[in-house]
Amino acid sequence: MEQDINIEVIDREGVSHPLSVPTDMNLNLMEICKMNESFMVEGECGGMAMCATCQVYVLSDHDLKDQSDDELDMLDQAFFVEDNSRLGCQIYLKPEHEGLKIKIAPKSDA
């Protein structure tokens, strides 16, 4: 049974984009952001938590799956990390994420 949820993505220029996304396809936040080319999310490792090119800041108060050791290790090496940083590839969208609000982290030039 298909269930779409509404999320809000704030791009690197501070522009808010409301999106309606499916939850029945096991998509993660990185994949959703890559579908919208204006977000310019690279996801270079393909969602394996081996890069931080899909780093986002979670702005809403949602109960997300705990960070894995791989995600924590990668964030330890990333630029522009904040307390609310997550790798978008590690956030699989589910019905309980209705209203999720995230901001895409700045791109590292390193």
Secondary structure by P-SEA (a helix, b strand, c coil): cbbbbbbbbbccccbbbbbbbbccccccaaaaaaaccccccccccccccccccbbbbbccccccccccaaaaaaaaacccccccccccccccccccccbbbbbbcccccc
